[in-house]
Amino acid sequence: MANHREFEYLLSLVGPLIKKRETYTAFSPTQRLAVTLRFLAAEDSQYTLSFSYRCGQSTVSQILGRNHSSTCIKECICVKPPANEAEWHEVSAGFWEEWQFPHCVGAIDGKHVQVQAPQASQSVYFNYKKTFSMVLLAVCDAHYNFIMLDVGAEGSQSDGGVFQSSEMGWRLNDGSLDLPNSSHLPGTDVDMPYVLVGNAAFPLKPFLMKPYGERNIPHDKSVYNFKLSRARRVIENAFGILAARWGIFRHSIIATEENVKSIIECAVCLHNFIRKTGDRKLNLQYCFPSFVDQELLTGELVEGEWHDIVAGENGAIIDGPRMGARNAALGVLQQKDTLKEFVNRPGAMRHQDNIVRIRQGIIPLQ
């Protein structure tokens, strides 16, 4: 996972909690943390770990259980949304500077993490790809750090359905997440709320923008879809980094429902820990530039190397079904059209028209 210095720092955070929850003294906090990290990162089974550390499988199971190391890690490195308006503005500034999409406070998506068939209620975890899964719904910032998380929904649900029933969805709907008040779009006097960006599976809301879905859309809508896609692709890459770097996601997770949820949350927390705490060398090892999707000056999109690592039928993280959302209110449609006008004119980036035409095949790639 990390070099010695980062391991020692992580141990200093979680070690006291691990020690406090010890039910036996055979394994030190250092050993428990090492077992947990190896289980998450190296694709080792509990049987292999028990052999490597010369202990019983029940001991390994207890170390990995929801009341031990993984829970301690989550408590020390929790994923939480920005605490105040200034922090939300910082997230928005990142999306504007990196991806040229205004008033964006996060990219949202859901992924299905494949799990062993639960002993009870199997049908609710049975997804459209004929496997069993638990849904990981997440929001990330412009730099692939997760800022909101909801884990545990059954795989039979769509991304939009999971969002509507999640605490995240409730808090966005009732305003308790305290997003910044609407303000003028950059360089204009046009007032606009702050929003998340998502794909077609999500409902169109004042706080959630998604692409135009109709076919043969005019050029200005294609430009809007392109600009939104650039911002939304950050969450796709964040999931890709997570699955490529933490081997637990490259096969079906075998554990109880509660432990699966804890394992997923723990891996996400450790992803943030490395991204935010690790030194420059460690971060380059964890996510070097070619590891994520890149957009060339010609307009060509080059897939990041994480795609090759997690590709194939055995990958444990899969997309959810793309389901159409209900009709949106007129005011939200007007808000979307206003954003479209902004990204086509005052908020335009260089060569965006040519890039869109290249991707549509209207003009050849140079």
Residue pairs with C-beta under 8 A, 6 or more apart in sequence:
1 7
1 37
1 40
1 41
1 270
1 274
2 10
2 274
2 278
2 282
3 282
5 279
6 273
6 274
6 277
6 278
6 279
6 282
7 33
7 37
9 277
10 33
10 73
10 273
11 29
11 30
11 33
13 76
13 77
14 29
14 33
14 69
14 72
14 73
14 75
14 76
15 29
15 30
15 33
16 29
17 72
17 75
17 76
18 29
18 32
18 33
18 68
18 69
18 72
19 29
21 67
21 68
21 72
23 62
26 55
26 59
27 35
27 53
27 55
27 59
27 63
31 53
32 63
32 68
32 69
33 69
35 49
35 53
35 60
35 63
35 64
35 69
36 63
36 64
36 69
36 70
36 73
36 266
37 270
38 44
38 49
38 52
39 46
39 49
39 60
39 64
39 248
40 246
40 247
40 248
40 263
40 266
40 267
40 270
41 245
41 246
41 247
41 248
42 247
43 247
43 248
43 250
43 251
44 52
44 247
45 254
46 57
46 60
46 61
46 64
46 254
47 57
49 60
50 56
50 57
50 59
50 60
53 60
62 68
63 69
64 70
64 255
64 259
64 263
65 259
65 262
66 258
66 259
66 261
66 262
69 266
70 259
70 262
70 263
70 265
70 266
71 262
71 266
73 266
73 269
73 270
74 262
74 265
74 266
74 269
77 269
77 270
77 272
77 273
78 269
79 146
79 147
79 148
79 149
79 265
79 268
79 269
79 272
80 147
80 148
81 139
81 147
81 148
81 177
82 88
82 90
82 91
82 105
82 147
84 178
85 178
85 180
85 181
88 105
88 178
88 179
88 180
88 194
89 180
91 104
91 105
91 106
91 141
91 142
91 147
92 102
92 103
92 104
92 105
92 180
92 194
94 141
94 142
94 143
95 101
95 102
95 104
95 105
95 107
95 141
95 142
95 231
95 234
96 102
96 104
96 186
97 142
98 142
98 143
99 142
99 227
99 230
99 231
99 234
100 227
100 230
100 343
100 347
100 349
101 197
101 227
101 228
101 230
101 231
101 343
102 185
102 186
102 192
102 339
102 342
102 343
102 347
103 183
103 185
103 192
103 193
103 194
103 195
104 142
104 194
104 195
104 196
104 197
104 231
105 179
105 180
105 194
105 195
105 196
106 139
106 140
106 141
106 147
106 148
106 196
106 197
107 139
107 140
107 196
107 197
107 198
107 231
107 232
107 233
107 234
107 235
107 238
108 137
108 138
108 139
108 148
108 163
108 196
108 197
108 198
108 202
108 208
108 235
109 137
109 138
109 159
109 198
109 199
109 232
109 235
109 236
109 239
110 135
110 136
110 137
110 138
110 159
110 162
110 163
110 201
110 320
111 135
111 136
111 138
111 239
111 317
111 318
111 319
111 320
112 127
112 129
112 131
112 133
112 134
112 135
112 136
112 155
112 317
112 318
112 319
112 320
113 133
113 134
113 135
113 136
113 249
113 253
113 260
113 264
113 316
113 317
114 131
114 132
114 133
114 251
114 252
114 253
114 316
114 317
114 318
115 125
115 132
115 133
115 134
115 252
115 253
115 254
115 255
115 257
115 260
116 132
116 252
116 253
116 254
116 255
117 125
117 132
118 125
118 132
118 257
121 154
122 132
123 156
124 154
124 155
124 156
125 132
125 133
125 134
125 154
125 155
125 156
126 132
126 155
126 156
127 133
127 155
127 156
127 318
127 320
127 321
128 320
128 321
129 318
131 155
131 252
131 318
132 155
132 252
133 155
133 318
134 151
134 152
134 153
134 154
134 155
134 257
134 260
134 261
134 264
135 151
135 152
135 153
135 154
135 155
135 157
135 159
135 162
135 320
136 149
136 150
136 151
136 239
136 264
136 268
136 317
137 149
137 150
137 151
137 153
137 159
137 162
137 163
137 166
137 168
138 146
138 148
138 149
138 150
138 235
138 238
138 239
138 268
139 146
139 147
139 148
139 149
139 168
139 196
139 235
140 146
140 147
140 234
140 235
140 238
141 147
141 234
142 231
142 234
143 234
143 275
144 234
144 237
144 238
144 241
144 275
144 287
144 292
145 238
145 272
145 275
145 276
146 238
146 268
146 271
146 272
148 168
149 265
149 268
150 162
150 166
150 167
150 168
151 261
151 264
151 265
152 257
152 261
153 162
153 165
153 166
157 165
158 201
158 320
158 321
158 323
159 198
159 199
159 201
159 202
159 320
159 321
159 323
160 201
160 202
160 203
160 323
160 325
161 323
162 320
163 169
163 202
163 203
164 203
168 177
170 176
171 177
172 179
172 196
172 205
172 207
172 208
173 205
179 193
179 194
179 207
180 194
182 191
182 192
182 193
182 194
183 191
183 192
184 190
184 191
184 192
185 191
185 192
185 342
185 346
185 347
186 346
186 347
187 346
187 347
188 342
188 346
190 338
190 342
192 335
192 338
192 339
192 342
193 206
193 207
193 335
194 207
195 206
195 207
195 208
195 209
196 207
196 208
196 209
197 208
197 209
197 210
197 228
197 231
197 232
198 208
198 209
198 210
198 232
199 210
199 211
199 232
199 322
200 210
200 211
200 213
200 322
200 324
200 325
201 320
201 321
201 322
201 323
201 325
202 208
202 210
202 325
203 325
203 326
203 328
204 210
204 325
204 328
204 332
204 333
204 336
205 328
205 332
206 331
206 332
206 335
209 228
209 335
209 336
209 339
210 228
210 325
211 224
211 225
211 228
211 229
212 221
212 224
212 225
212 336
212 340
213 324
217 225
219 353
219 356
219 357
220 340
220 341
220 344
221 340
222 356
222 360
223 340
223 343
223 344
223 348
223 352
223 353
223 356
224 336
224 339
224 340
224 343
224 344
226 352
226 355
226 356
226 359
227 343
227 347
227 349
227 352
230 295
233 293
236 293
237 292
237 293
237 304
237 306
238 271
239 317
240 292
240 304
240 306
240 307
240 310
241 271
241 286
241 287
241 291
241 292
241 306
242 249
242 267
242 268
242 271
242 317
243 249
243 250
243 306
243 309
243 310
243 315
243 316
243 317
244 291
244 305
244 306
244 309
244 310
245 271
245 286
245 287
246 267
246 270
246 271
248 263
248 267
248 316
249 267
249 310
249 315
249 316
249 317
250 309
250 310
250 314
250 315
250 316
251 314
251 316
252 316
253 260
253 263
253 264
253 316
255 263
274 282
274 283
274 286
275 283
275 286
275 287
278 286
290 304
290 305
291 304
291 305
291 306
292 304
292 306
293 301
293 302
293 303
293 304
294 301
294 302
294 304
295 301
295 302
295 355
296 302
297 351
298 358
298 365
298 366
299 351
299 354
299 355
299 356
299 358
299 359
299 365
300 358
300 365
301 359
310 317
328 336
354 363
357 363
358 364
358 365
